[in-house]
Amino acid sequence: MKPIPVIDLFAGPGGLGEGFSSVIQNESRLFDIKLSIEKDINAHKTLQLRSFYRQFPINELPEEYYDVLKEKDLASRDKKLEHLYETYPKEFETASSEAWNAELGSEKYPESLIDERIRNSIGASKDWLLIGGPPCQAYSLAGRSRVGGIDKEDYRVYLYRQYLRIIAKFHPKVFVMENVKGLLSAKVGGQSVFNWIKRDLSNPSKLFPEFESPKYNVYSLSTVPEYFDDKGNPCYKKDSDYLIKSEEFGVPQKRHRVILLGIREDIKVKPEVLNKNKSTIDLKSIIGDLPKVRSGLNRTFIESYLSSGKKKRVYKKVDDDFDTWKDLTTRYKEMILSWNGFKKESKNKDLRFLNIGSEYIEYKTPSKKNPLHNWYFDPRLKGVCNHISRSHLTQDLMRYMFSSLYAAKYKRFPRLHEYKKHNEELVPDHKSAITGKFADRFRVQLPHEPATTITSHISKDGHYFIHYDSDQCRSLTVREAARIQTFPDNYLFCGSRTAQYHQVGNAVPPYLAFQIANIVKGIVE
């Protein structure tokens, strides 16, 4: 069977594409990513490198690829990446053609240019696949709470029409569209945005009559239809039937997303749904076999005062070395363990081996006991990439220590009022700490449950993503977040550490995408 062409819109760092390109048939990739469009420059660099990776036969990557992954210095890594591309110009040319740094819906990239690139990518094929997730900030519950609802003038509300226009013009055999859970409750002018989108995807010519598009049957991937109407459209009991709860399908994360499967009306196939796992995968089994690293130190809070009606905060720089870190965290741990409800630990641990990590650490991981060992493992990598901790405010380390010790005892994360109950020093000097609006501002991830949703907010701070291990006393690294998102260990994230976090938080879990791709395989074969 010839590889099936795939176009990936709003691709991010390539989570959906990774899942589809991981479906192997007769030792070759069944799905061939022909074009990935992404506006973010750093995500594009990540996409380009992964596309380059796919230009080689499976398990036959050049050693220079691993030289890039094993480089600890970001500037030196960029030079090695440049050398890699120069050494394999044919593969780099194909990867550069596939991964396109462009913004759908912008004046700089007119529809005629987008269409030309798509036409060149799929040729005359009618049996191609469209995947992607239009930007979701306008629909997200967090975004709506910040602005007080959905603004009908927000252009992001209508970006799905860029996706729809391409369906209308090019008529893919199948499409897969991902978005946030908040889409189900989003309303503009009293109308359900989800119903808009579902209706438009079913009949693209309603918005784009000039293309005379075929109609599509839009399916849930998690729920069997309750019935089919007289036109053959699948019908469901409730909108939430379109929701996929990732933790039910082998992803170690409580990530709930709306994912729609569209099948062109001439394809008379009723798709399968995802198979639920009998049990969930817990966080510790996924990240517990990564190298232990300590948190970094940057500054300590001294005081705050009002100046011209605005609060000013005074900080002092702190030396980032092991001894300073050890003194601080030991003092915090002893203080917290002395409070009511906590107890002394029986023995002191030797933590002298801890450092803040690196862009590459040689290490034997993943463990064979890791539930997703085969998915993560690359025998030639011999370590982990993107595994370096953040530098934290010293007072935040005290909060991290408290939250991890609290969770170890009570098997849940503490709310902000519980921080205050134990010690006033644990409460941050922020207005939101008093209002109670962000009661879970400091949230430790529990070891024996799936993680909470990894979001792009992780690029701003690690307060919602505190590691459960009090000895490490820190937030999650990029690689830990990537493990939770089910990116293989040889998937390198490019750009600064902040950019890496942002990419991971915005992605579709590749392992979930892989399962969806296998459903699509049953449609296109």
Legacy VTK file of the C-alpha trace (Angstrom):
# vtk DataFile Version 3.0
C-alpha trace
ASCII
DATASET POLYDATA
POINTS 525 float
0.000 0.000 0.000
1.349 3.425 -0.960
1.950 5.902 1.891
-1.058 8.140 2.546
-0.337 11.885 2.205
-1.020 13.973 5.318
-1.350 17.761 5.705
-0.942 19.069 9.270
-2.362 22.553 9.993
-1.619 24.562 13.167
0.907 21.794 13.765
2.627 23.056 16.937
5.722 20.919 17.602
4.128 17.973 15.778
2.311 15.809 18.334
-0.478 14.744 15.973
1.943 14.207 13.117
4.249 12.109 15.313
1.390 9.787 16.210
0.364 9.297 12.581
3.907 8.841 11.281
4.486 6.162 13.953
2.055 3.739 12.283
4.334 1.209 10.578
3.264 -1.207 7.863
5.702 -3.506 6.028
8.601 -1.710 7.764
7.543 1.643 6.303
5.459 4.567 7.552
1.846 4.253 6.441
1.156 7.986 6.793
3.463 10.417 5.017
3.478 13.957 6.414
3.730 16.088 3.264
3.187 19.538 4.774
3.161 20.859 8.365
2.175 24.510 8.828
3.083 26.298 12.075
3.514 30.018 12.826
5.767 29.774 15.914
9.430 29.893 14.882
10.695 27.582 17.633
7.958 24.987 17.118
8.802 25.161 13.414
12.460 24.342 14.160
11.308 21.339 16.175
8.979 20.263 13.340
11.772 20.621 10.801
14.171 18.464 12.811
11.535 15.758 13.268
10.749 15.853 9.559
14.467 15.417 8.882
14.384 12.406 11.249
11.632 10.831 9.097
13.634 11.139 5.874
15.759 8.157 6.887
14.697 4.507 6.966
13.369 3.423 10.346
16.222 2.807 12.833
18.840 4.011 10.341
19.499 7.552 11.524
22.991 8.997 11.007
25.249 9.354 14.043
25.317 13.127 13.501
21.639 13.244 14.535
22.585 11.866 17.943
25.502 14.297 18.144
22.893 17.076 18.063
20.737 15.429 20.747
23.730 14.812 23.014
24.990 18.416 22.921
24.555 20.140 26.306
25.091 23.752 25.193
22.249 25.401 23.234
24.549 27.550 21.067
26.796 24.592 20.266
23.740 22.481 19.518
22.596 24.993 16.907
26.020 24.724 15.219
25.838 20.931 15.234
22.321 21.118 13.824
23.589 23.316 10.999
26.376 20.801 10.343
23.837 17.940 10.322
21.725 19.666 7.689
24.789 20.510 5.566
25.951 16.895 5.716
22.590 15.570 4.480
21.345 18.290 2.074
18.791 16.121 0.246
17.028 15.094 3.459
17.199 18.659 4.769
15.661 20.025 1.569
12.713 17.644 1.893
12.290 18.497 5.587
12.417 22.229 4.848
9.769 21.812 2.175
7.510 19.873 4.534
7.815 22.017 7.698
6.596 25.485 6.765
6.838 28.467 9.118
3.650 30.307 8.084
0.527 31.772 9.681
-2.843 30.760 8.310
-5.221 33.685 7.976
-2.522 36.368 7.860
-1.980 38.872 5.038
1.613 37.706 4.644
0.411 34.233 3.647
-2.575 34.662 1.278
-4.912 31.783 0.547
-3.497 31.430 -2.969
-0.046 30.698 -1.543
-1.406 28.227 1.026
-3.379 26.466 -1.708
-0.362 26.228 -3.981
1.703 24.566 -1.257
-1.098 22.095 -0.461
-1.675 21.255 -4.125
2.040 20.633 -4.635
2.070 18.414 -1.554
-0.892 16.147 -2.320
-0.760 16.233 -6.124
-3.809 14.611 -7.679
-4.451 12.346 -4.700
-8.017 12.108 -3.430
-7.047 9.738 -0.664
-5.235 12.141 1.621
-5.680 13.119 5.238
-6.006 16.506 6.973
-5.072 16.829 10.645
-4.602 19.747 13.033
-5.886 21.823 15.906
-6.919 25.445 15.263
-5.732 27.761 18.100
-7.877 27.291 21.159
-7.132 30.231 23.482
-10.455 31.874 22.611
-12.393 28.764 23.703
-10.343 27.724 26.733
-12.006 28.067 30.118
-8.950 29.843 31.530
-8.844 32.338 28.669
-12.555 33.061 28.936
-12.333 33.645 32.692
-9.584 36.223 32.147
-11.581 38.270 29.640
-15.057 37.620 31.043
-16.316 35.379 28.242
-15.775 35.045 24.507
-15.308 38.216 22.489
-17.063 37.781 19.134
-14.525 40.217 17.652
-11.644 37.895 18.598
-10.351 36.577 15.259
-9.216 33.348 16.931
-12.861 32.319 17.359
-13.075 31.931 13.584
-9.664 30.404 12.811
-11.309 27.008 12.396
-12.635 28.408 9.108
-9.085 28.343 7.741
-9.139 24.607 8.403
-12.662 24.331 6.979
-11.769 26.219 3.787
-9.044 23.705 3.008
-11.527 20.845 3.520
-13.996 22.628 1.232
-11.442 23.170 -1.533
-9.336 20.005 -1.406
-11.819 17.368 -0.117
-9.642 15.123 2.073
-10.795 11.561 2.492
-10.586 11.937 6.270
-9.882 14.795 8.675
-9.001 14.876 12.376
-9.515 18.151 14.247
-8.499 18.718 17.882
-9.554 21.434 20.325
-9.996 22.178 24.019
-12.782 20.940 26.274
-14.002 24.551 26.626
-15.206 24.408 23.031
-18.227 22.391 24.215
-19.499 25.244 26.421
-18.250 28.206 24.359
-20.949 30.587 23.145
-20.941 33.715 21.011
-24.119 35.767 20.945
-25.920 32.965 22.790
-25.059 30.415 20.096
-22.990 27.285 20.684
-19.608 27.534 18.960
-19.337 23.734 18.959
-22.593 23.414 17.025
-21.306 25.997 14.521
-18.135 24.053 13.957
-19.776 20.637 13.785
-22.413 21.909 11.343
-19.824 23.625 9.149
-17.523 20.607 9.076
-20.437 18.413 8.025
-21.241 20.689 5.087
-18.221 22.847 4.117
-20.001 24.304 1.065
-22.408 26.169 3.318
-19.643 28.669 4.119
-17.649 28.090 0.921
-20.192 27.431 -1.874
-17.642 28.257 -4.576
-15.855 24.937 -3.969
-18.820 22.529 -4.278
-17.458 20.394 -1.479
-18.771 16.935 -0.623
-20.362 16.552 2.779
-18.734 14.788 5.735
-19.931 12.509 8.510
-18.441 13.798 11.771
-17.740 11.117 14.375
-16.625 10.944 17.979
-13.514 8.868 18.589
-14.521 7.882 22.119
-18.250 7.090 21.864
-20.304 4.889 19.544
-23.168 6.848 17.868
-26.579 6.444 19.498
-28.133 6.222 16.028
-27.768 7.451 12.432
-30.215 9.896 10.877
-31.925 9.321 7.506
-28.926 10.900 5.714
-26.450 8.591 7.396
-25.054 11.161 9.828
-23.943 9.796 13.215
-25.979 11.189 16.119
-24.920 11.336 19.743
-26.771 11.780 23.001
-24.745 14.760 24.210
-21.900 17.018 23.093
-19.581 15.603 25.742
-19.628 12.315 23.818
-17.013 13.941 21.576
-14.651 14.424 24.517
-11.558 12.228 24.840
-10.194 11.734 28.346
-6.569 10.895 27.615
-5.947 9.048 30.881
-8.477 6.406 29.754
-6.312 5.587 26.731
-2.843 4.998 28.130
-1.713 8.622 28.412
-0.376 9.426 31.923
-2.265 12.708 32.073
-5.810 13.920 32.783
-5.991 15.791 29.493
-9.541 16.186 28.181
-9.882 17.322 24.583
-12.514 17.444 21.855
-11.302 15.529 18.799
-13.522 15.223 15.729
-13.152 12.586 13.023
-14.609 13.552 9.645
-15.149 11.017 6.854
-16.072 12.084 3.321
-19.637 11.033 2.504
-18.616 8.710 -0.346
-16.559 6.576 2.056
-19.040 4.044 3.432
-17.086 3.033 6.515
-18.237 3.268 10.123
-15.086 3.849 12.215
-14.080 2.066 15.390
-13.690 3.997 18.632
-10.641 4.114 20.903
-10.217 1.167 23.255
-10.190 2.165 26.907
-7.403 0.832 29.113
-8.421 -1.248 32.111
-6.405 1.031 34.396
-4.660 4.401 34.265
-0.899 4.980 34.145
0.506 6.849 37.131
3.037 9.679 36.964
5.825 8.024 38.956
5.989 5.035 36.625
6.556 7.440 33.703
9.046 10.012 35.090
10.446 8.228 38.158
13.185 6.591 36.073
14.616 9.916 34.850
17.795 11.339 36.439
17.147 13.186 39.705
17.993 16.896 39.491
17.759 19.717 42.010
16.064 23.077 41.508
18.108 26.100 40.532
18.259 29.261 42.648
17.957 32.820 41.373
16.789 35.269 44.062
15.033 35.733 47.378
12.138 38.078 48.227
13.089 40.808 50.737
10.081 43.130 51.042
7.349 45.003 49.199
6.126 48.593 49.445
3.692 50.952 47.720
5.076 53.520 45.297
2.674 55.843 43.443
-0.164 53.447 44.255
1.657 50.426 42.838
3.266 47.594 44.776
7.014 47.343 44.341
8.902 44.216 45.367
12.520 44.052 46.430
14.603 40.945 45.692
18.180 39.885 46.376
20.219 37.634 44.087
21.163 34.231 45.503
24.205 32.184 44.509
23.159 29.039 42.671
25.383 26.313 44.085
24.727 22.967 45.731
25.710 23.994 49.273
23.413 27.036 49.284
20.591 24.932 47.846
21.153 22.123 50.343
21.202 24.504 53.319
17.959 26.142 52.202
16.016 22.981 51.407
17.256 21.178 54.534
16.118 24.099 56.681
12.734 24.197 54.937
12.220 20.457 55.274
13.125 20.391 58.977
10.822 23.328 59.679
7.860 21.804 57.798
8.357 18.362 59.353
8.183 19.989 62.804
4.627 21.243 62.210
1.527 19.394 63.371
0.480 16.674 60.968
3.981 15.921 59.736
6.629 13.610 61.096
10.380 13.341 60.944
11.930 11.248 58.204
13.972 8.351 59.562
17.230 8.943 57.689
19.109 11.700 55.916
19.722 11.071 52.233
22.980 11.747 50.455
22.065 14.322 47.823
25.577 15.401 46.858
25.152 13.896 43.403
22.312 16.319 42.552
22.786 19.123 40.020
20.358 21.236 38.008
20.436 18.872 35.037
21.391 19.582 31.452
20.193 19.692 27.855
21.606 16.161 27.710
22.378 13.724 30.521
23.894 10.322 29.886
21.668 7.921 31.801
20.074 4.487 31.505
16.404 5.267 30.967
13.549 4.454 30.482
13.290 1.524 32.859
11.968 -1.720 31.417
9.231 -1.416 34.035
8.075 1.883 32.495
4.590 1.198 31.029
5.542 3.086 27.851
9.138 1.837 27.653
8.926 0.772 24.017
7.319 4.054 23.015
9.967 6.267 24.666
13.076 4.145 24.168
15.851 4.725 21.635
18.866 2.454 22.318
21.249 4.851 20.549
20.325 7.883 22.661
21.797 6.493 25.922
20.370 9.342 27.990
17.815 12.143 28.062
17.506 15.559 26.384
15.831 18.772 27.602
16.190 17.739 31.260
17.306 20.863 33.096
15.477 22.445 36.024
14.262 26.001 36.407
15.798 28.525 38.772
13.336 29.414 41.504
12.643 32.086 44.088
13.792 30.736 47.471
10.357 31.304 49.037
8.804 29.262 46.222
11.099 26.398 47.125
9.634 26.445 50.621
6.150 26.214 49.067
7.269 23.396 46.774
8.745 21.534 49.723
5.544 21.983 51.723
3.309 20.835 48.866
5.344 17.684 48.171
5.521 16.721 51.879
1.810 17.488 52.302
0.927 15.305 49.306
3.103 12.467 50.618
1.093 12.455 53.857
-2.453 13.289 52.713
-2.380 11.911 49.131
-3.668 15.161 47.693
-2.260 18.596 46.934
-2.824 21.393 49.480
-5.047 24.400 48.691
-3.761 27.898 49.325
-5.766 28.270 52.572
-3.930 25.214 53.882
-0.604 26.888 53.193
-1.787 29.838 55.286
-3.064 27.561 58.031
0.398 26.053 58.525
2.501 29.194 58.192
1.917 32.738 56.909
5.323 32.668 55.214
3.992 30.072 52.794
1.482 32.559 51.329
2.909 34.484 48.349
2.867 38.280 48.288
0.194 38.464 45.580
-3.336 39.834 45.567
-4.715 36.588 44.099
-3.446 34.726 47.162
-5.937 36.662 49.299
-8.937 36.603 46.935
-8.920 32.811 46.728
-9.311 32.981 42.928
-6.313 30.689 42.450
-6.711 28.298 45.365
-4.539 25.716 43.596
-1.818 28.187 42.619
0.866 25.806 43.929
-0.028 22.327 42.793
2.111 19.274 43.342
1.717 16.424 40.879
0.706 13.245 42.678
2.975 10.235 42.030
0.340 7.496 41.992
-2.143 9.204 39.659
-1.961 10.488 36.087
-0.647 14.065 35.952
-2.937 17.034 35.517
-3.104 18.632 32.062
0.211 19.928 30.762
-0.635 23.355 29.324
1.343 26.159 27.713
1.195 27.961 31.102
4.085 25.730 32.158
6.293 28.062 30.099
5.488 30.943 32.505
6.191 29.224 35.840
6.166 25.766 37.363
3.740 26.430 40.216
1.037 24.098 38.823
3.592 21.422 37.997
5.565 20.720 41.191
7.516 17.458 41.301
6.277 15.030 43.968
9.829 14.282 45.210
10.665 16.631 48.093
14.368 15.728 47.769
14.453 17.400 44.337
12.200 20.302 45.457
11.381 21.787 42.061
8.939 22.021 39.196
8.930 19.624 36.245
11.597 19.762 33.570
10.789 19.944 29.846
11.603 16.252 29.446
9.323 15.268 32.318
6.523 17.294 30.733
7.351 15.672 27.379
7.168 12.193 28.955
3.747 13.065 30.376
2.723 14.222 26.899
4.143 10.897 25.546
6.822 12.315 23.247
9.546 9.731 22.533
12.835 10.433 24.288
14.610 11.104 20.975
12.158 13.922 20.186
14.229 17.068 20.675
12.553 20.415 21.432
14.363 23.383 19.919
14.719 26.946 21.158
15.109 28.361 24.668
13.845 26.419 27.676
10.781 28.704 27.852
10.070 27.981 24.169
10.501 24.244 24.794
7.949 24.293 27.627
5.501 26.237 25.465
5.751 23.709 22.651
5.229 20.713 24.924
2.193 22.320 26.585
0.525 23.084 23.247
0.901 19.613 21.755
-1.420 16.680 21.212
-0.048 13.591 23.013
1.624 11.532 20.256
0.654 8.204 21.846
-3.017 9.215 21.736
-2.553 10.403 18.132
-0.998 7.009 17.323
-4.149 5.253 18.523
-6.329 7.635 16.508
-4.134 6.978 13.463
-4.784 3.263 13.794
-8.517 3.953 13.667
-7.973 6.050 10.538
-5.909 3.209 9.087
-9.040 1.034 9.235
-10.898 3.663 7.181
-8.341 4.262 4.439
-7.151 0.688 3.833
LINES 1 526
525 0 1 2 3 4 5 6 7 8 9 10 11 12 13 14 15 16 17 18 19 20 21 22 23 24 25 26 27 28 29 30 31 32 33 34 35 36 37 38 39 40 41 42 43 44 45 46 47 48 49 50 51 52 53 54 55 56 57 58 59 60 61 62 63 64 65 66 67 68 69 70 71 72 73 74 75 76 77 78 79 80 81 82 83 84 85 86 87 88 89 90 91 92 93 94 95 96 97 98 99 100 101 102 103 104 105 106 107 108 109 110 111 112 113 114 115 116 117 118 119 120 121 122 123 124 125 126 127 128 129 130 131 132 133 134 135 136 137 138 139 140 141 142 143 144 145 146 147 148 149 150 151 152 153 154 155 156 157 158 159 160 161 162 163 164 165 166 167 168 169 170 171 172 173 174 175 176 177 178 179 180 181 182 183 184 185 186 187 188 189 190 191 192 193 194 195 196 197 198 199 200 201 202 203 204 205 206 207 208 209 210 211 212 213 214 215 216 217 218 219 220 221 222 223 224 225 226 227 228 229 230 231 232 233 234 235 236 237 238 239 240 241 242 243 244 245 246 247 248 249 250 251 252 253 254 255 256 257 258 259 260 261 262 263 264 265 266 267 268 269 270 271 272 273 274 275 276 277 278 279 280 281 282 283 284 285 286 287 288 289 290 291 292 293 294 295 296 297 298 299 300 301 302 303 304 305 306 307 308 309 310 311 312 313 314 315 316 317 318 319 320 321 322 323 324 325 326 327 328 329 330 331 332 333 334 335 336 337 338 339 340 341 342 343 344 345 346 347 348 349 350 351 352 353 354 355 356 357 358 359 360 361 362 363 364 365 366 367 368 369 370 371 372 373 374 375 376 377 378 379 380 381 382 383 384 385 386 387 388 389 390 391 392 393 394 395 396 397 398 399 400 401 402 403 404 405 406 407 408 409 410 411 412 413 414 415 416 417 418 419 420 421 422 423 424 425 426 427 428 429 430 431 432 433 434 435 436 437 438 439 440 441 442 443 444 445 446 447 448 449 450 451 452 453 454 455 456 457 458 459 460 461 462 463 464 465 466 467 468 469 470 471 472 473 474 475 476 477 478 479 480 481 482 483 484 485 486 487 488 489 490 491 492 493 494 495 496 497 498 499 500 501 502 503 504 505 506 507 508 509 510 511 512 513 514 515 516 517 518 519 520 521 522 523 524
